[in-house]
Amino acid sequence: MRTVLVTGGTSTLGRSICKAFVEIGCEVVCTYAHHKEKAENLQKELGPLLHIEELDVLSPSSVETFFSRLDTLDVLVNNSGVFTLSDQEDLNIEEWEKVFNTNVRGLFLVTQQAIPLLKRSSKGCIVNIASINALHPGFGMTAHYDASKGAVVSYTKSLAAELGPKIRVNAVAPGLLDAPYLHEQGNPVKEMFVQRAVLKQLVSPDSVASCVVFLSTNPAITGEVITVDCGYLVG
Ligand SMILES: NC(=O)c1ccc[n+]([C@@H]2O[C@H](COP(=O)([O-])OP(=O)(O)OC[C@H]3O[C@@H](n4cnc5c(N)ncnc54)[C@H](OP(=O)(O)O)[C@@H]3O)[C@@H](O)[C@H]2O)c1
């Protein structure tokens, strides 16, 4: 039975990823940073294969404490991330650091601790959650977020070269995820995305989760970034 770690496992996407791995019989460690109640609810929903733990990727000591209690790992899904909107002219250093420290430094801290465990696995792999913003920057007010996800993409490729053949490393770049807040009447972001996307819909978190599971099982893929965006980039 594989053990899977999903950081930010209670997020819109994290929940779907946890569910997808539980459904195929994996032990899943779902971490939360601030919302323990959400994690407890997810545990009730998904049952005994789901374990919940606190992990704040901004804190090196939180990451170390978490890994001191983990003795086996086959799949790491770096899903935690933050998104903010701001013109670069108005962006303060704290916001820049929060985005980079969560999306890039935090991913590095978790990955570094996970590598020794993944090396001991016969199926060790990492799936990083990037974004189409890394591949198609310029949505407006997101340059700092786009740059952080661009770093996730290049980190993924370099790490794949460094950690092979023992550990495979890939990324998924989702488009706009279907989330309740987007269903308010006439939401402009939703309208913009759906209008351009070839498939005329938002990206379901479950469709991204199935791609994460696929990357975790296909032994021939490493250093790859798969876009799951309902055809937004080609629209
Ligand atoms: N939403 C989209 O349309 C979209 C599109 C492309 C890519 N993505 C990426 O997909 C991933 C998930 O996005 P989402 O929209 O599902 O997330 P979300 O609902 O906004 O939730 C963010 C997640 O990150 C966790 N997190 C925040 N700060 C953290 C920290 N310091 N340490 C550890 N975890 C932390 C949160 O945990 P707590 O709740 O416990 O704080 C939460 O689980 C992110 O990497 C995001 O950039 C999202």
The ligand as an ORCA input file, in Angstrom:
! r2SCAN-3c Opt
* xyz 0 1
  N      -7.727     27.769     -7.447
  C      -7.279     27.781     -8.708
  O      -7.987     28.165     -9.648
  C      -5.887     27.274     -8.995
  C      -5.442     27.282    -10.332
  C      -4.161     26.823    -10.611
  C      -3.348     26.363     -9.599
  N      -3.790     26.375     -8.318
  C      -2.889     25.871     -7.275
  O      -3.470     24.692     -6.741
  C      -3.108     24.575     -5.356
  C      -4.364     24.454     -4.524
  O      -5.172     25.592     -4.804
  P      -6.614     25.773     -4.145
  O      -7.277     26.899     -4.846
  O      -7.264     24.458     -4.048
  O      -6.151     26.268     -2.682
  P      -7.006     27.094     -1.623
  O      -8.410     26.543     -1.581
  O      -6.785     28.535     -1.850
  O      -6.233     26.685     -0.272
  C      -4.876     26.947     -0.078
  C      -4.263     25.732      0.601
  O      -2.897     25.989      0.907
  C      -2.694     25.764      2.296
  N      -1.707     26.696      2.841
  C      -1.743     28.052      2.843
  N      -0.697     28.531      3.532
  C      -0.004     27.452      3.974
  C       1.150     27.288      4.750
  N       1.828     28.341      5.239
  N       1.577     26.037      5.034
  C       0.916     24.955      4.544
  N      -0.197     25.028      3.807
  C      -0.646     26.281      3.529
  C      -4.033     26.008      2.962
  O      -4.109     25.332      4.209
  P      -4.994     25.975      5.407
  O      -6.386     26.152      4.845
  O      -4.934     24.989      6.519
  O      -4.358     27.294      5.706
  C      -4.980     25.415      1.921
  O      -5.077     24.025      2.068
  C      -2.272     25.810     -5.031
  O      -0.894     25.509     -5.140
  C      -2.690     26.796     -6.098
  O      -1.707     27.776     -6.365
  C      -5.046     26.814     -7.989
*
